[in-house]
Amino acid sequence: MKKFVPVRDLVALETTLKEKKTTEQGIIYTDNQIEDNYYVWSTVYAVGPEVTDVKPGDQVLWKLGSNDGAFYKDGDFVVDVVKFSDLLVVRNEPE
């Protein structure tokens, strides 16, 4: 696991956007191109010191693109970095 700690009121989120689709010819491919203004569920990876309402492992709903494209990447490890105020819904128990 990577060591990553956001600052202030920021939250680092792991988001999986890959959606499998099949063409008419039966070819299966993964669609990674999701438009902004799309609402997604993500897993909280880490929280800044000013954030007390969510914790790593919680599921949150947020509007993709609300973070102006801020992210952290290290090899295959990628997290979106958003302000806590951009989170819309928190689910403390995973499905």
N, C-alpha and C positions, 0 to 999 in steps of 0.2 A: 504494500500500500504506500502511495506517495504521501509525503509530508507537505501539507498545504494548509495555511491558515489565512483566511481573509482578514482585512482590517475593518475597524469601525462597525458599521451596520450592514456589511456585505455578507452574502451567503453564496457558497460554492455549490453548484448543482450538477449532478450527473444525469444527463438526458439521453435516452435512446430514441432516435427518430427513424430508425430503419424500418421500412414497411415493405414486406415482400409482395410483389405483384407478378402476374402471369400474363404473357402476351397471348394473342389468338393462336400462335404457333406452339404454345406450351412452354415457352422459355420463361424461366423464373428469374427475376432480377430484384435488386433491392433499391428502393427509391429513397435517396437521401436529400432530395431537394424539397424542403418544406418552406412554404411562404411565411413571411413575417405576419403578425396578427393571428397566428395559430396558437391555440391554448394547449399546453402540454403538461403532463405529469412528470415530475423529476424527483430524484432521490437527493436529499440533502447530504452533501459530502462533508462540509465543514462550515462553521459559522464564525463571524467576527465577534469580538468581545462585547459589543453593545447589543447583540441579539440574544434574547432570553426566551422567546416564544417558540422556537423550533430547535431541534437538535439533530445531529447526524443520524441518518437512517429514516427520518420522517419523510413522508411523501408530500409534495407541494404542487399546486397548480399555479402556473404563471403564463403570461403572454410572451411568446417567443418574439424576440426583437425589442422588447422593452428595455433591455440592457445595453442597447447600442452596440451589440456585437462583442461585448467584453467577455473574454474567456482566458483560461490558463491551459497551456498544452505542454506536455513533456512526453515525447514519443507518441504512443497510442493513448496515453492518458489525457483526457480532455474534460474540463468542467467549465460551465457557464458561471459567470460571476454577476450576481444581481443584487440590487438593494433590497433589504428586507421589505420595504414598503411596496415593492413590485409583486410580492407574493399575494395570491388571491385566496387560496384555500390551503389548509394544512390538514393532512390525515396522519395522525400519530401512530396508527396501526396499519402495517402493510396489508394489502389484499390477500 
